[in-house]
Amino acid sequence: MNYAPHLPTELWLILPYVAFTSFVLGHVWRYRNDQFGWTTRSSQIYESRLLRLGSPLFHFGMLGVFGGHVLGVLIPESWTAAVGISEHTYHLIAVSAGSVAGLAVLAGVAILLYRRWTVTAVRKATTTNDKVMYALLAAALVTGLLNTWGSNLAWGTYNYRETVSPWFRSLFSLNPEPELMVDTPWTFQLHGLVVLTLIGIWPYTRLVHMFSAPIGYLTRPYIVYRHKQSNAPDTRRYARAWDSPVTPERWR
């Protein structure tokens, strides 16, 4: 296993809190000042065939990636051992499920990037902000897959749940342990830096739509569409609201 040169220990203490603070306060600021921009800025009107293929791969794959990170990073190793999941079994699950989810997301991102590059209207609608976001997403996915395959297949097993996972959990316990990240393999360090950067810029990108849900649709009144005019009197409940427009004759 190749190890990276020692980065400053303080980096693994300061950078996470800067990223988390930006993530929280950035969403508050964005919601208060840019609600009309709180959107995916959908480009479906320009092209839908590639979008129908790439978007589900990306979004459903991300659900699997998120679930894998919850299991591997947030849940202590002792908990999985307590329910009978051995370290060998855990790594088999991590490699198989992580590979499927990661490849699905990577394929989805590749299709979406191809779409943005080849469809002129979509390319013109792509901002510098979008390019940075996609670059970080791709880097996070590639380094994540490199960890999944490299630490389990290519260069022997590395148990990140003894270093990376406790470090991440310690950030939320007010007793951070940044020294745990100093000697981790370079792929894990790079993945951590990319993900923290992505978390920090998250509120200022179209990724904010992850926290949007059309809950209001459940309670808002339905939309009444104007029907075709006919000579027969309309006795429906909302008929009066959709009378024909006022004409000069009606003013006489």
DOPA-78675 format. One line per field, with one value per atom (N, C-alpha, C): atom name; residue in one letter; z, y, x; residue number from 0. Coordinates in steps of 0.2 Angstrom, whole numbers, padded with zeros to 4 digits. Example, Ala and Ser with C-alpha at 12.3 -4.5 7.8 and 13.67 -1.06 7.14 Angstrom:
atom	c(N CA C N CA C) $
type	c(a a a s s s) $
zz	c(0039 0039 0039 0035 0036 0039) $
yy	c(-0028 -0022 -0016 -0011 -0005 0000) $
xx	c(0066 0062 0066 0064 0068 0064) $
seq	c(0 0 0 1 1 1) $
This chain:
atom	c(N CA C N CA C N CA C N CA C N CA C N CA C N CA C N CA C N CA C N CA C N CA C N CA C N CA C N CA C N CA C N CA C N CA C N CA C N CA C N CA C N CA C N CA C N CA C N CA C N CA C N CA C N CA C N CA C N CA C N CA C N CA C N CA C N CA C N CA C N CA C N CA C N CA C N CA C N CA C N CA C N CA C N CA C N CA C N CA C N CA C N CA C N CA C N CA C N CA C N CA C N CA C N CA C N CA C N CA C N CA C N CA C N CA C N CA C N CA C N CA C N CA C N CA C N CA C N CA C N CA C N CA C N CA C N CA C N CA C N CA C N CA C N CA C N CA C N CA C N CA C N CA C N CA C N CA C N CA C N CA C N CA C N CA C N CA C N CA C N CA C N CA C N CA C N CA C N CA C N CA C N CA C N CA C N CA C N CA C N CA C N CA C N CA C N CA C N CA C N CA C N CA C N CA C N CA C N CA C N CA C N CA C N CA C N CA C N CA C N CA C N CA C N CA C N CA C N CA C N CA C N CA C N CA C N CA C N CA C N CA C N CA C N CA C N CA C N CA C N CA C N CA C N CA C N CA C N CA C N CA C N CA C N CA C N CA C N CA C N CA C N CA C N CA C N CA C N CA C N CA C N CA C N CA C N CA C N CA C N CA C N CA C N CA C N CA C N CA C N CA C N CA C N CA C N CA C N CA C N CA C N CA C N CA C N CA C N CA C N CA C N CA C N CA C N CA C N CA C N CA C N CA C N CA C N CA C N CA C N CA C N CA C N CA C N CA C N CA C N CA C N CA C N CA C N CA C N CA C N CA C N CA C N CA C N CA C N CA C N CA C N CA C N CA C N CA C N CA C N CA C N CA C N CA C N CA C N CA C N CA C N CA C N CA C N CA C N CA C N CA C N CA C N CA C N CA C N CA C N CA C N CA C N CA C N CA C N CA C N CA C N CA C N CA C N CA C N CA C N CA C N CA C N CA C N CA C N CA C N CA C N CA C N CA C N CA C N CA C N CA C N CA C N CA C N CA C N CA C N CA C N CA C N CA C N CA C N CA C N CA C N CA C N CA C N CA C N CA C N CA C N CA C N CA C N CA C N CA C N CA C N CA C N CA C N CA C N CA C N CA C N CA C N CA C) $
type	c(m m m n n n y y y a a a p p p h h h l l l p p p t t t e e e l l l w w w l l l i i i l l l p p p y y y v v v a a a f f f t t t s s s f f f v v v l l l g g g h h h v v v w w w r r r y y y r r r n n n d d d q q q f f f g g g w w w t t t t t t r r r s s s s s s q q q i i i y y y e e e s s s r r r l l l l l l r r r l l l g g g s s s p p p l l l f f f h h h f f f g g g m m m l l l g g g v v v f f f g g g g g g h h h v v v l l l g g g v v v l l l i i i p p p e e e s s s w w w t t t a a a a a a v v v g g g i i i s s s e e e h h h t t t y y y h h h l l l i i i a a a v v v s s s a a a g g g s s s v v v a a a g g g l l l a a a v v v l l l a a a g g g v v v a a a i i i l l l l l l y y y r r r r r r w w w t t t v v v t t t a a a v v v r r r k k k a a a t t t t t t t t t n n n d d d k k k v v v m m m y y y a a a l l l l l l a a a a a a a a a l l l v v v t t t g g g l l l l l l n n n t t t w w w g g g s s s n n n l l l a a a w w w g g g t t t y y y n n n y y y r r r e e e t t t v v v s s s p p p w w w f f f r r r s s s l l l f f f s s s l l l n n n p p p e e e p p p e e e l l l m m m v v v d d d t t t p p p w w w t t t f f f q q q l l l h h h g g g l l l v v v v v v l l l t t t l l l i i i g g g i i i w w w p p p y y y t t t r r r l l l v v v h h h m m m f f f s s s a a a p p p i i i g g g y y y l l l t t t r r r p p p y y y i i i v v v y y y r r r h h h k k k q q q s s s n n n a a a p p p d d d t t t r r r r r r y y y a a a r r r a a a w w w d d d s s s p p p v v v t t t p p p e e e r r r w w w r r r) $
zz	c(0000 0000 0000 -0005 -0005 0000 0003 0008 0006 0007 0005 0009 0007 0012 0017 0023 0028 0027 0027 0027 0034 0035 0041 0045 0051 0055 0056 0056 0057 0051 0046 0040 0041 0044 0045 0051 0054 0059 0057 0053 0051 0045 0040 0034 0035 0039 0039 0042 0047 0051 0046 0042 0037 0032 0030 0025 0028 0034 0037 0039 0041 0042 0036 0030 0024 0021 0023 0021 0024 0031 0034 0033 0034 0033 0026 0021 0014 0012 0015 0013 0016 0022 0025 0021 0019 0015 0008 0005 -0001 -0001 0004 0005 0006 0010 0012 0006 0002 -0003 -0010 -0012 -0018 -0019 -0017 -0017 -0024 -0029 -0036 -0039 -0036 -0039 -0036 -0031 -0028 -0032 -0037 -0042 -0046 -0050 -0053 -0060 -0062 -0068 -0074 -0074 -0078 -0085 -0089 -0096 -0101 -0098 -0101 -0107 -0107 -0113 -0119 -0118 -0124 -0126 -0122 -0124 -0118 -0120 -0115 -0115 -0121 -0122 -0118 -0118 -0114 -0107 -0105 -0098 -0095 -0099 -0096 -0094 -0097 -0096 -0090 -0091 -0086 -0079 -0079 -0073 -0068 -0070 -0065 -0063 -0067 -0065 -0060 -0061 -0056 -0049 -0049 -0043 -0039 -0043 -0039 -0037 -0041 -0039 -0033 -0032 -0027 -0020 -0021 -0015 -0012 -0017 -0014 -0011 -0015 -0012 -0005 -0004 0002 0008 0006 0011 0012 0008 0009 0014 0013 0017 0024 0025 0031 0035 0031 0034 0036 0032 0033 0037 0037 0040 0047 0047 0053 0058 0055 0060 0062 0068 0071 0069 0068 0067 0072 0078 0084 0083 0080 0079 0074 0069 0064 0066 0070 0073 0078 0082 0087 0084 0077 0074 0070 0070 0067 0060 0058 0052 0053 0050 0051 0046 0048 0043 0036 0035 0028 0025 0028 0025 0024 0028 0027 0021 0020 0014 0008 0008 0002 0000 0005 0004 0001 0004 0002 -0005 -0007 -0014 -0019 -0017 -0022 -0023 -0017 -0017 -0019 -0016 -0018 -0025 -0028 -0035 -0040 -0038 -0042 -0042 -0036 -0035 -0038 -0036 -0039 -0047 -0050 -0057 -0060 -0057 -0059 -0059 -0053 -0053 -0058 -0059 -0064 -0071 -0072 -0079 -0080 -0075 -0075 -0076 -0072 -0073 -0080 -0083 -0089 -0095 -0094 -0099 -0099 -0092 -0092 -0094 -0093 -0096 -0103 -0106 -0113 -0116 -0113 -0115 -0115 -0110 -0109 -0114 -0116 -0121 -0128 -0130 -0137 -0139 -0134 -0135 -0135 -0140 -0140 -0135 -0135 -0131 -0123 -0122 -0115 -0113 -0118 -0116 -0115 -0119 -0118 -0111 -0109 -0102 -0096 -0098 -0092 -0090 -0083 -0081 -0078 -0076 -0073 -0067 -0063 -0057 -0058 -0064 -0065 -0067 -0070 -0072 -0066 -0062 -0055 -0052 -0051 -0048 -0051 -0057 -0061 -0060 -0060 -0059 -0052 -0047 -0040 -0040 -0043 -0042 -0045 -0051 -0055 -0051 -0048 -0044 -0038 -0034 -0029 -0030 -0036 -0038 -0040 -0044 -0046 -0040 -0035 -0029 -0025 -0024 -0020 -0023 -0030 -0033 -0032 -0032 -0031 -0024 -0020 -0013 -0012 -0015 -0015 -0018 -0024 -0027 -0025 -0024 -0022 -0015 -0010 -0003 -0002 -0007 -0005 -0010 -0016 -0021 -0024 -0026 -0030 -0025 -0019 -0015 -0008 -0007 -0001 0003 0008 0012 0017 0017 0021 0025 0032 0036 0038 0033 0035 0040 0043 0048 0055 0055 0061 0061 0055 0055 0052 0046 0042 0046 0047 0050 0057 0062 0069 0068 0063 0062 0061 0056 0054 0059 0063 0069 0074 0075 0081 0079 0073 0071 0074 0076 0078 0086 0089 0096 0100 0097 0100 0103 0101 0103 0097 0092 0085 0086 0082 0081 0075 0073 0066 0064 0070 0069 0066 0066 0063 0055 0052 0045 0042 0046 0044 0040 0043 0039 0035 0033 0029 0022 0018 0011 0007 0002 -0002 -0005 -0007 -0010 -0006 0001 0006 0007 0008 0009 0004 -0003 -0008 -0009 -0007 -0007 -0002 0004 0009 0007 0004 0003 -0003 -0008 -0013 -0010 -0006 -0003 0001 0005 0010 0005 0000 -0004 -0008 -0010 -0013 -0008 -0001 0004 0005 0005 0006 0001 -0006 -0011 -0013 -0009 -0011 -0011 -0006 -0006 -0012 -0015 -0020 -0027 -0027 -0034 -0035 -0040 -0041 -0037 -0033 -0029 -0023 -0022 -0017 -0018 -0024 -0025 -0021 -0019 -0015 -0009 -0006 0000 -0002 -0008 -0011 -0011 -0009 -0010 -0011 -0016 -0017 -0012 -0006 -0001 -0002 -0004 -0005 -0010 -0014 -0019 -0016 -0009 -0006 -0003 -0002 0000 -0004 -0009 -0013 -0017 -0019 -0023 -0030 -0033 -0040 -0045 -0050 -0056 -0060 -0061 -0065 -0072 -0077 -0084 -0087 -0092 -0095 -0101 -0101 -0105 -0112 -0117 -0123 -0123 -0125 -0125 -0128 -0126 -0129 -0127 -0131 -0130 -0124 -0122 -0116 -0110 -0105 -0099 -0095 -0092 -0088 -0080 -0077 -0071 -0066 -0068 -0064 -0058 -0053 -0047 -0049 -0053 -0055 -0061 -0064 -0070 -0070 -0065 -0065 -0065 -0063 -0063 -0070 -0074 -0081 -0086 -0085 -0090 -0095 -0101 -0107 -0105 -0108 -0107 -0108 -0105 -0105 -0112 -0115 -0122 -0122 -0127 -0127 -0126 -0129 -0128 -0121 -0117 -0110 -0106 -0108 -0105 -0106 -0111 -0113 -0108) $
yy	c(-0006 0000 0006 0011 0017 0022 0026 0031 0038 0042 0049 0053 0058 0062 0065 0066 0068 0075 0076 0082 0085 0091 0094 0091 0089 0086 0091 0098 0103 0103 0101 0101 0097 0091 0086 0089 0094 0097 0103 0108 0114 0113 0110 0109 0106 0101 0098 0103 0107 0112 0118 0120 0125 0123 0116 0114 0113 0110 0110 0116 0121 0128 0131 0130 0133 0129 0123 0119 0121 0122 0124 0131 0136 0143 0145 0141 0143 0141 0135 0134 0139 0141 0146 0153 0155 0161 0160 0154 0153 0153 0150 0150 0157 0161 0168 0173 0171 0176 0174 0168 0165 0159 0160 0155 0153 0158 0157 0153 0154 0150 0143 0141 0135 0130 0128 0123 0119 0114 0110 0114 0119 0123 0117 0114 0108 0110 0106 0107 0102 0099 0094 0096 0103 0106 0105 0105 0105 0098 0093 0086 0082 0076 0072 0065 0063 0055 0053 0057 0055 0057 0062 0064 0058 0055 0049 0043 0043 0037 0039 0045 0047 0049 0052 0055 0049 0044 0039 0035 0034 0030 0034 0041 0045 0045 0047 0048 0041 0036 0029 0027 0028 0026 0029 0036 0040 0038 0035 0032 0026 0022 0016 0019 0024 0026 0029 0033 0036 0031 0026 0020 0017 0016 0013 0017 0023 0028 0028 0027 0027 0021 0015 0009 0009 0011 0011 0016 0022 0028 0029 0030 0032 0026 0020 0014 0011 0011 0008 0001 -0001 -0008 -0013 -0011 -0015 -0016 -0012 -0013 -0019 -0018 -0024 -0030 -0030 -0037 -0039 -0035 -0037 -0041 -0039 -0042 -0048 -0050 -0056 -0055 -0049 -0047 -0047 -0052 -0052 -0047 -0046 -0041 -0043 -0050 -0053 -0052 -0053 -0052 -0045 -0041 -0033 -0031 -0033 -0031 -0034 -0040 -0043 -0039 -0037 -0032 -0026 -0023 -0016 -0016 -0021 -0022 -0023 -0027 -0029 -0023 -0022 -0016 -0010 -0008 -0002 -0001 -0007 -0007 -0005 -0009 -0008 -0001 0002 0009 0014 0013 0018 0018 0012 0012 0015 0014 0017 0024 0027 0034 0037 0033 0036 0035 0030 0030 0036 0037 0042 0049 0050 0057 0057 0052 0052 0053 0050 0052 0059 0062 0069 0074 0072 0076 0076 0070 0069 0073 0073 0077 0084 0087 0094 0096 0092 0093 0093 0088 0087 0091 0092 0096 0103 0107 0114 0118 0117 0121 0120 0114 0112 0115 0114 0117 0124 0128 0135 0137 0132 0134 0131 0129 0126 0132 0133 0139 0136 0141 0139 0135 0137 0134 0127 0125 0118 0114 0117 0113 0111 0116 0115 0109 0109 0104 0097 0097 0091 0088 0092 0090 0087 0090 0088 0081 0081 0075 0069 0070 0065 0063 0067 0066 0062 0064 0060 0053 0052 0045 0041 0044 0040 0038 0043 0041 0036 0037 0032 0025 0024 0018 0015 0020 0018 0015 0018 0015 0008 0008 0002 -0004 -0003 -0008 -0009 -0004 -0004 -0007 -0004 -0006 -0013 -0016 -0023 -0028 -0026 -0030 -0029 -0023 -0022 -0022 -0019 -0019 -0021 -0026 -0029 -0025 -0028 -0025 -0020 -0014 -0009 -0007 -0008 -0007 0000 0004 0011 0013 0007 0008 0009 0008 0009 0016 0020 0026 0032 0031 0036 0037 0031 0031 0034 0032 0035 0043 0045 0052 0056 0053 0057 0057 0052 0052 0057 0057 0061 0069 0071 0078 0080 0075 0077 0076 0074 0072 0077 0083 0088 0086 0080 0077 0075 0079 0077 0074 0069 0065 0066 0072 0073 0068 0066 0062 0055 0053 0047 0047 0053 0053 0054 0056 0057 0052 0046 0040 0036 0038 0034 0034 0029 0029 0035 0037 0043 0044 0038 0038 0040 0038 0040 0047 0050 0057 0061 0059 0063 0063 0057 0056 0061 0061 0065 0073 0075 0082 0084 0079 0081 0081 0077 0077 0083 0084 0090 0097 0097 0103 0103 0097 0097 0099 0097 0098 0106 0109 0116 0120 0118 0122 0120 0115 0112 0117 0122 0126 0131 0132 0137 0134 0128 0125 0122 0119 0116 0110 0108 0102 0104 0110 0112 0108 0106 0104 0097 0094 0088 0089 0095 0096 0099 0099 0101 0095 0096 0091 0094 0092 0096 0094 0095 0094 0098 0104 0108 0106 0101 0098 0094 0092 0088 0092 0099 0103 0108 0110 0116 0114 0119 0117 0115 0111 0109 0114 0113 0119 0117 0122 0122 0125 0120 0122 0125 0129 0132 0127 0125 0121 0124 0120 0122 0125 0131 0135 0131 0131 0128 0132 0131 0135 0133 0127 0124 0127 0129 0132 0127 0130 0126 0126 0121 0121 0118 0117 0115 0120 0118 0122 0128 0127 0132 0136 0135 0138 0145 0148 0156 0159 0155 0157 0157 0154 0153 0155 0161 0164 0166 0167 0170 0177 0179 0186 0191 0197 0203 0205 0206 0209 0216 0220 0227 0226 0220 0219 0219 0215 0214 0220 0226 0232 0236 0234 0238 0237) $
xx	c(0004 0000 0004 0003 0007 0004 0008 0005 0007 0003 0005 0009 0013 0017 0012 0015 0011 0008 0002 -0001 -0002 -0002 -0002 -0008 -0007 -0013 -0018 -0017 -0022 -0027 -0024 -0029 -0035 -0034 -0040 -0044 -0042 -0046 -0050 -0046 -0049 -0054 -0051 -0055 -0062 -0063 -0070 -0074 -0072 -0077 -0078 -0073 -0075 -0080 -0079 -0084 -0091 -0091 -0098 -0101 -0097 -0100 -0103 -0099 -0101 -0107 -0108 -0113 -0120 -0119 -0125 -0127 -0122 -0124 -0125 -0122 -0123 -0130 -0133 -0140 -0145 -0143 -0148 -0148 -0142 -0141 -0144 -0143 -0146 -0154 -0157 -0164 -0167 -0163 -0166 -0165 -0160 -0158 -0159 -0160 -0161 -0165 -0172 -0176 -0178 -0178 -0180 -0174 -0168 -0163 -0162 -0166 -0166 -0169 -0165 -0168 -0162 -0164 -0159 -0158 -0161 -0160 -0161 -0166 -0167 -0166 -0163 -0162 -0166 -0171 -0175 -0178 -0179 -0183 -0178 -0172 -0167 -0166 -0165 -0164 -0166 -0170 -0173 -0170 -0168 -0167 -0161 -0155 -0149 -0151 -0155 -0157 -0161 -0165 -0169 -0165 -0159 -0154 -0149 -0146 -0141 -0144 -0149 -0152 -0154 -0158 -0159 -0153 -0148 -0142 -0138 -0138 -0135 -0138 -0145 -0149 -0149 -0151 -0152 -0145 -0140 -0134 -0131 -0133 -0131 -0134 -0140 -0144 -0140 -0137 -0133 -0126 -0123 -0117 -0118 -0123 -0125 -0126 -0130 -0131 -0124 -0120 -0113 -0109 -0109 -0105 -0108 -0115 -0118 -0116 -0116 -0114 -0106 -0102 -0095 -0092 -0095 -0092 -0095 -0102 -0105 -0107 -0107 -0108 -0102 -0100 -0094 -0093 -0087 -0085 -0088 -0088 -0090 -0098 -0102 -0109 -0110 -0107 -0108 -0106 -0100 -0098 -0103 -0106 -0111 -0117 -0118 -0124 -0122 -0115 -0113 -0110 -0109 -0106 -0098 -0095 -0087 -0084 -0078 -0074 -0074 -0073 -0072 -0079 -0085 -0091 -0092 -0090 -0092 -0088 -0082 -0078 -0081 -0084 -0087 -0093 -0097 -0103 -0100 -0095 -0093 -0090 -0087 -0084 -0089 -0094 -0099 -0104 -0107 -0113 -0110 -0104 -0100 -0098 -0096 -0095 -0101 -0106 -0112 -0115 -0115 -0118 -0113 -0107 -0102 -0101 -0102 -0102 -0108 -0114 -0120 -0119 -0117 -0116 -0111 -0106 -0100 -0103 -0107 -0110 -0115 -0119 -0124 -0120 -0115 -0111 -0108 -0106 -0102 -0108 -0114 -0119 -0121 -0122 -0124 -0118 -0112 -0107 -0106 -0107 -0107 -0113 -0119 -0125 -0123 -0120 -0119 -0113 -0109 -0104 -0106 -0111 -0113 -0119 -0123 -0130 -0128 -0129 -0127 -0130 -0137 -0141 -0140 -0138 -0137 -0130 -0125 -0118 -0118 -0122 -0123 -0126 -0130 -0134 -0129 -0123 -0119 -0114 -0115 -0111 -0104 -0099 -0093 -0094 -0099 -0101 -0103 -0106 -0108 -0102 -0097 -0091 -0087 -0087 -0083 -0086 -0093 -0097 -0096 -0097 -0096 -0089 -0084 -0077 -0076 -0079 -0078 -0082 -0088 -0092 -0088 -0085 -0081 -0075 -0072 -0066 -0068 -0073 -0075 -0077 -0080 -0082 -0076 -0072 -0066 -0062 -0060 -0056 -0060 -0067 -0070 -0070 -0071 -0070 -0063 -0058 -0051 -0050 -0053 -0053 -0056 -0062 -0066 -0062 -0059 -0056 -0048 -0045 -0038 -0037 -0041 -0040 -0043 -0046 -0049 -0046 -0044 -0042 -0035 -0033 -0027 -0021 -0021 -0015 -0016 -0020 -0021 -0027 -0029 -0035 -0032 -0036 -0035 -0041 -0041 -0047 -0048 -0051 -0052 -0057 -0060 -0065 -0061 -0055 -0051 -0047 -0048 -0044 -0049 -0051 -0055 -0062 -0065 -0072 -0072 -0067 -0067 -0065 -0061 -0059 -0066 -0070 -0075 -0081 -0082 -0086 -0084 -0077 -0075 -0076 -0077 -0079 -0085 -0090 -0096 -0097 -0092 -0092 -0088 -0086 -0082 -0076 -0073 -0067 -0063 -0062 -0059 -0052 -0051 -0045 -0042 -0039 -0036 -0030 -0027 -0021 -0022 -0028 -0030 -0029 -0030 -0030 -0023 -0018 -0011 -0008 -0008 -0005 -0009 -0015 -0020 -0017 -0019 -0016 -0018 -0015 -0016 -0022 -0025 -0031 -0037 -0037 -0042 -0041 -0035 -0034 -0036 -0035 -0037 -0045 -0048 -0055 -0058 -0055 -0058 -0057 -0052 -0051 -0056 -0057 -0062 -0069 -0071 -0078 -0079 -0074 -0075 -0075 -0072 -0072 -0079 -0082 -0088 -0094 -0093 -0098 -0098 -0092 -0091 -0095 -0094 -0097 -0104 -0107 -0113 -0119 -0120 -0125 -0125 -0120 -0119 -0120 -0122 -0123 -0130 -0131 -0138 -0139 -0134 -0135 -0140 -0142 -0146 -0153 -0155 -0161 -0162 -0157 -0157 -0162 -0162 -0166 -0173 -0175 -0181 -0186 -0192 -0197 -0204 -0208 -0214 -0220 -0218 -0223 -0229 -0228 -0234 -0239 -0237 -0242 -0247 -0246 -0251 -0257 -0256 -0261 -0264 -0260 -0262 -0268 -0273 -0279 -0277 -0281 -0279 -0281 -0277 -0278 -0284 -0288 -0294 -0292 -0293 -0291 -0298 -0297 -0303 -0305 -0311 -0314 -0316 -0317 -0320 -0327 -0328 -0334 -0340 -0345 -0351 -0357 -0362 -0369 -0373 -0371 -0375 -0373 -0378 -0376 -0371 -0366 -0362 -0364 -0365 -0368 -0363 -0357 -0351 -0350 -0347 -0345 -0341 -0336 -0332 -0333 -0339 -0341 -0341 -0343 -0343 -0336 -0331 -0324 -0321 -0324 -0322 -0326 -0330 -0335 -0330 -0334 -0330 -0328 -0322 -0320 -0325 -0324 -0329 -0328 -0334 -0334 -0338 -0337 -0340 -0348 -0351 -0358 -0360 -0356 -0358 -0358 -0354 -0354 -0360 -0364 -0370 -0376) $
seq	c(0 0 0 1 1 1 2 2 2 3 3 3 4 4 4 5 5 5 6 6 6 7 7 7 8 8 8 9 9 9 10 10 10 11 11 11 12 12 12 13 13 13 14 14 14 15 15 15 16 16 16 17 17 17 18 18 18 19 19 19 20 20 20 21 21 21 22 22 22 23 23 23 24 24 24 25 25 25 26 26 26 27 27 27 28 28 28 29 29 29 30 30 30 31 31 31 32 32 32 33 33 33 34 34 34 35 35 35 36 36 36 37 37 37 38 38 38 39 39 39 40 40 40 41 41 41 42 42 42 43 43 43 44 44 44 45 45 45 46 46 46 47 47 47 48 48 48 49 49 49 50 50 50 51 51 51 52 52 52 53 53 53 54 54 54 55 55 55 56 56 56 57 57 57 58 58 58 59 59 59 60 60 60 61 61 61 62 62 62 63 63 63 64 64 64 65 65 65 66 66 66 67 67 67 68 68 68 69 69 69 70 70 70 71 71 71 72 72 72 73 73 73 74 74 74 75 75 75 76 76 76 77 77 77 78 78 78 79 79 79 80 80 80 81 81 81 82 82 82 83 83 83 84 84 84 85 85 85 86 86 86 87 87 87 88 88 88 89 89 89 90 90 90 91 91 91 92 92 92 93 93 93 94 94 94 95 95 95 96 96 96 97 97 97 98 98 98 99 99 99 100 100 100 101 101 101 102 102 102 103 103 103 104 104 104 105 105 105 106 106 106 107 107 107 108 108 108 109 109 109 110 110 110 111 111 111 112 112 112 113 113 113 114 114 114 115 115 115 116 116 116 117 117 117 118 118 118 119 119 119 120 120 120 121 121 121 122 122 122 123 123 123 124 124 124 125 125 125 126 126 126 127 127 127 128 128 128 129 129 129 130 130 130 131 131 131 132 132 132 133 133 133 134 134 134 135 135 135 136 136 136 137 137 137 138 138 138 139 139 139 140 140 140 141 141 141 142 142 142 143 143 143 144 144 144 145 145 145 146 146 146 147 147 147 148 148 148 149 149 149 150 150 150 151 151 151 152 152 152 153 153 153 154 154 154 155 155 155 156 156 156 157 157 157 158 158 158 159 159 159 160 160 160 161 161 161 162 162 162 163 163 163 164 164 164 165 165 165 166 166 166 167 167 167 168 168 168 169 169 169 170 170 170 171 171 171 172 172 172 173 173 173 174 174 174 175 175 175 176 176 176 177 177 177 178 178 178 179 179 179 180 180 180 181 181 181 182 182 182 183 183 183 184 184 184 185 185 185 186 186 186 187 187 187 188 188 188 189 189 189 190 190 190 191 191 191 192 192 192 193 193 193 194 194 194 195 195 195 196 196 196 197 197 197 198 198 198 199 199 199 200 200 200 201 201 201 202 202 202 203 203 203 204 204 204 205 205 205 206 206 206 207 207 207 208 208 208 209 209 209 210 210 210 211 211 211 212 212 212 213 213 213 214 214 214 215 215 215 216 216 216 217 217 217 218 218 218 219 219 219 220 220 220 221 221 221 222 222 222 223 223 223 224 224 224 225 225 225 226 226 226 227 227 227 228 228 228 229 229 229 230 230 230 231 231 231 232 232 232 233 233 233 234 234 234 235 235 235 236 236 236 237 237 237 238 238 238 239 239 239 240 240 240 241 241 241 242 242 242 243 243 243 244 244 244 245 245 245 246 246 246 247 247 247 248 248 248 249 249 249 250 250 250 251 251 251) $
